[in-house]
Amino acid sequence: MMDFRNSILPHRDRLYRLALNITMNIAEAEDVVQDTMLRAWERRAEWESIGNMQAWLTQICKNLSLDKRRHQKYQQPLTDESHEAEAAQHDDKESVAILHNLINQLPPPFDDLIRLRDIEGLSYHDIATQLSLSDEQVKVYLHRARQKLKEKYLQLQRFGL
């Protein structure tokens, strides 16, 4: 018998990191995780039929995060240019935002592969299980995903933002 405490809550931190990666906003990520938990609870009758709880929750979280991101109004933080540390931090945030935007532009499953391997640090086998792929497919697709990401990044560098 599955219960919320043992079947759903252990995934909370991973879901938060995923939501934060997509929304790039702490408050929005917290809201997404809460909404994910609520959706999971509302569909508790289905729990026994779900083969991979982590994959199911990740998909819910990803969809909610992308919805939030689409509706989010981005506000650039104001920085005092006289403080080099603040300017550098702003540049770092901007670079991370560009990278996340490029990842979000990748087609499925490339976007998920980059997040799961390079951001979440999951093993090839865990990714294969979660995405219903073979270990070999994960390696090939991940290579292609990184190549596409590199190409998109180089295009930005050549043509500007």
Beta strands, then each sheet from edge to edge (+ up, - down):
end
